[in-house]
């Protein structure tokens, strides 16, 4: 460290420059200064200080680890109040080359909540995780809180590993509900999670709808009683008792994507900004977290001469080189494959190429919608599909800077 005071000003607008001129908080070397100053925030005629950008909060959370060597103005300690959730798919550590994203690649300073996906459960209510690599990764995942003292980490149960039948069995039994709740709390304590996300995506009948609420009630009592969080992920178009769910969970994560895909006979947008009317289902808006997609849905056109929205499609687009799943591409694969070439849909506020995906422009518009509708916050599914190399976490950073 310098022996005499060395001050450095950082102009927050530099994050919006292009190419080589873009300088973000992550580019700052705080060891070269004794004092860092963020420029600028405004004041009004009443003497109030304000900033419409979340840049100060991003700077503050990023540099918190250097408080022993760098002095900060008190303004930088404004806490982030708008929830920003990021899902991390544990399987991303097994991808090859550019697609491999490990826990160590995650920037924990861009989120208020990080969720680890997924662990399974069996019909007895036990949580199943047999992957020893994942067990180590989960402990490192929770250690990310050392870099962001306000960060909360949750484990998501269900989702891509299925478990619909097990959920249905457990939710229908009072004994199994209680056993599962205890197991979930114990799992969190063992690995260091701050709470649980329940991702039961496909209810199997009318009984499931009511039983799901009962399951969440028991989970909430167990987890909240030990200072832990409970969230659930639900599809916007699916039949949940949203008002009943909202009574028990801290947040409802609205899966606002997969509106169109290779299961359709025509092209369509993965995550159009056109679903606001479906939000009013009895839940407080402050509990509603809008899920944003860091991946696109791809199609094979029946005819290259017909290539607009709702053009005939013969099936899924080819698998990406890293995610290896036909019909989808991670955001970084979209960038690699299409570069800057796309068509913008003014009606749905999303680009397409023919892959329908989100980019920083559409993400900013969705964040504007979240603020305008006074919703709880935003979530990225999933941060391992974002651009996590080079211009790191392009979409997640856009969310953090926009809310």
N, C-alpha and C positions, 0 to 999 in steps of 0.2 A: 504493500500500500504506500501511496505517497506520504512523505513526512510532513508536507505542508498541504493546506487545503487546495484541492483540485475540483472545480465545479464543472459540470457538464449539463448543457441544456439538450433536451430531446423534444423535437417538434412532432406532436402526435399525428399531424397530417401526413407525415412521411409514410405511414402505413398504406396510404391510398395511391402512392405513386406506382408507376408501372416498371416492370423489368428490373434492371440493375439499380434503379433509383428507389425501389421500395425498401424501407428500413422499418422493421417491426421491433417490438419489445424484445423478442428472442435474439435479435442481433446485438443488443447492448452488452458490453462487457463491464459489469459493475465493479470489477476489481481495480479499474484504472482511475476511479474517482473517489473522493471523500464525500461529495454531495452530488446528487442527481436532481435535476429540476425538470418537471413536465410542463411543456408549453402547449396550449394555454387553456385556462378556464375563464368564464365570464362572470361578471357581476351585474346586477340590475340596480335601479335607482332606490330600491328599498334596502340595499346592502346585502342581499342574498347572493350566494355564490352558486353557480349552476354549471353543469356540463351535460349536454344532450348526448354525448358519446360516452360509451362505457370504457373508453381508452384508459382513463385514470385507474379504474378498477383492475383492468387487465395488467397494467404496469405494476400496480401495487402487489397483486397476487404473484406475479412473476418474480419480483425482486424481494419478496418477503424473506427468502432464505439468506439474504445478505445483510440483514439488519445489524449484524455485529460490526460491519465494516463500512456501511453506507448510511448517511443520514437522509431522512425523508421528511417532506412537509406533512403536516397532519391531514391534509386533504386526501392524501393517497391512502389513508386507512378507511375510506368509505367502503363498507362491505357490499359485495354484489348481492342484490335482493331478488333479481329475476332468475328463476331456476333455469339452468342450462344442463340438460342431461346428455350423457354420451354412453351408448352401448358399445362394448368391446366383445367381439366374437372370439372366444378362446381358441377356436380352430385356426385362426389366422396365423398362428405361430408355426403351423405345419405347411403353409404355402411356400412355394419356391421363389427364389430370386427377389425381384422387386415387390412381389406380393406378400412377402413374409413380414408380418407386423407382430412384434412381441410386446409384452407389458412395458419393457424398457423404452419403446418408441412413443408411448403415450405422453402427451403434455397435460398433466393434471391441473394446470393453472387456468385452463380454458373452460372448465366445467364447475358447477356446484355439486353435481351428482355423477358418479361413474357407476355403470352397471356391468357386471360380468355375466356373459351369456355362454352357455346355459348349464345348469345341472338338472338331473332327472329325479323322478320319484317313482317308487313302486306302489303296488296296490295295498301295502301295509302302512303307508305313510312315511316310509323311510326315504331319506334323500340319498341318491346314488351318484357317486363320483369315483370311478375306478381308474381314471387316468392320472397316474402319479405325476406326470409332467404338469398337468393342469392344477394339481394340488399345490405344487410349488409356485406356479404362476399366480394362483389366487392369493397366496400370502404376499407375494411381491406386489400384486395389484393393490392390496390394502395398504402396503407400505408407501404407496404414492401419496398418502395423506401427509407424510413427512414434508412434502414439497408444497402442500397447500393445506394449511391448518383448518380451513373451513370446509374442505371437501368431504362429502359423504359417499361411501361405497356400498353398493347393494349387490346381492346375487340374484339372478333371475332364474326361476324354476319353471321348466316346461319348454315352451317355444319350439325351436327347431328339433329338439330331441323327442318331441311328441308328448306323451303322458296324458293325452286326453281321456283315455279309458281309466287310467289311475286316478286322475282328478275326479272323474265322475263317481268312482267307487268311494273315494275318501270323503267327498263332499256330502254323500248321502248318509254317512254314518257319524253319529255324534262322538263315538269313541275314537274313530279314525281321525276325525277333524281335530280332536284334542291331541292325539298322538302326533299328528303331522305338525301342529303348531309348536309343540315342544321340540320336535326334531329340527324344525326350521330355526328356532331360536338357538338351539345348541350348535347347529352348523355355523351360524353367524359368529357365535362366541369362539368356536374352535379356529376359524380362519380369520377372524377380525373384521367381518362385515358390519356395517351400520344398520342393515335391514335387508328386506326381501322384496323382490318383484315377482308377482304371480302372472305368468304368461299362459293362460288357458284360452287358446284361440278359437276352438271349435266346440261349442256346447252341443250336447247330443240329444237334447230334448227339453221339454218344458220344466221337468224336474230339475235339470241342471241349472237353469236360470235362477230358481229360488235357492237351491242348495249352494250355489256359488256365493251368494250373499251371506249365508250362514257360515260358510267356510272362512270368508274374509272377516266376519265378526269375531270368530274364535282366534284367528291369526292376529287380528288387531289387539285383542285383549292380552295375548301372550307377548307380542313384540312391543307394543306401547308400554306395557308394564315393566319392560326392561330397557326403556329408553331407545328402542329401535324403530325404524321406519317401515312402512308397508305401502307399496305401490302395486298397481296392476296395469297390464297392457291389454287394451281392447280394440277391436276393429270398429271403425266409425259406422260401418253399415251393418254390423251384426247385432243380434238381439240380446242385449244385456239389460239387466235392471240397473241402469246407470245411477238413478237416484238412490237405490239401496246400496250399491257399491260405494257411492260417495260418502255415505255415513261412516264408513269404517277405514278408508284408506287415506293416506296423506296426499297422494296424487294419482290421477288417472292418465295413463299414457295413451294417447289416441293414435292408433296406427293408420295414418292418413296417406297410405301408399298402396300399391298393388291393385289399383282400380282397373287397370288393363294389363294384359300380359299374353304370353304365348298360348294360353288356354283359349283365347279369343280367335275368331276367324278374321279379324281385322286389326289394324294398328290402333293404338290409343295411348293416352298419357298415363304414366305410372302414378303420378302424384299431382293432379291438377289442383289449382287454387280455386275450388268451386264448391266446397262442402260446408261452408259456414252455417247454412240453415240446419244442418244436422247436429249442431253442437248442443242445442237447447233440449236436453233430456233429463233435467232435474238435478244436475250437478252444479255446485258453485264454480263459476268460471275460473276462479283462482286456483282450483284443483286440476284444471284441464291443461295437460302438456301436449303440445302438437308435435308429433313425430315427423321428422324431415328425412328424406332418403338420400343417402350417399351412394346410391347405385342407380342404374337405369334398367329398364325393360326393353329387350330387343326383339325384333321380328324379322322373318324372312318374307319379303314381298312376293306376292303371286305374280306381279308384273312390275318391272321397273318403270313402266310408263305411268303407273298409278301409284304415287308415293306420298300422298298427303295423309292427314289424320283421318282414320277410319278407312284407309285403303285396304283392299283384300290382302290377307297374309296367309301363307301356307304353313307357318309354324314358327318355332323359336329361332332367334338368331344364333349364330355359332357361339360356343363357350369362349370365355375370355382366357387368355394364356395363363392367368394366375388363379382366378377364382374357379375356373373349370366347371362352370354351370351354364348350360345352354339357356338362352333366354334372358340372361342378366349379365351386366358388366359393372364392376366397381367404378367409382368416379375416376380413379386414376387410369383405369383401362379405357374408359371413354375418352379421356384426354389423349392417351397414347394413340388410340385408333382414329379419332376424328379431328384432333387438333382444335382449331377455331371454327371449323366448318359446320354450321347448323342453321336451322330455320327457327325463328321465334314465333310462338303462337300467342297473339295478343289477347285472345279470349281466355285462355287457360293460364297464361303467364308462366309458361315453361318452354324450354328449347327442345328440339328433337333433331335426329340426324340420319337413319332411322333406328335410333334408340331414343326413348323418352327418359329424360333424366333431369336433375336439378344442377344448376350452376350458381356461382355467387350472386348473380343478378336475381334469379328466381328465389333464392334463399332470403335475400334482403327483402323482397316483396312479401314473402310469407312472414318474416319477422315483423314487418310493418302491420300486416294483418293481425298478428298476435297482440301487438300493442294496441291497435285500434279497437279490437274486440275485448280487450282487457282480460286476456287469457293468462293462465299461470306461467307459461314459459314454453321452451322448445326442447326437442331432443333430436339427436342425430343417430340414425340407424344406417350403418354402424361406423364408428370412427376408424376401424381397420380398413374400410373401403374408401375412405376419404384419401386425398393426396397427403400421405404422411411422410413423404420424402421431398426434398427440395423445398418448395413453398409449403411448409408443413401445415397440415390440417386446414386446408383452404376453406372448406365449408364450415367446419366447426368454428374456426376463427371468425368467419363472417357472422355466424350466429352470436358469438360472444361480443362482437363489436356492434351488433345491430340492436340487441335487446337492452 
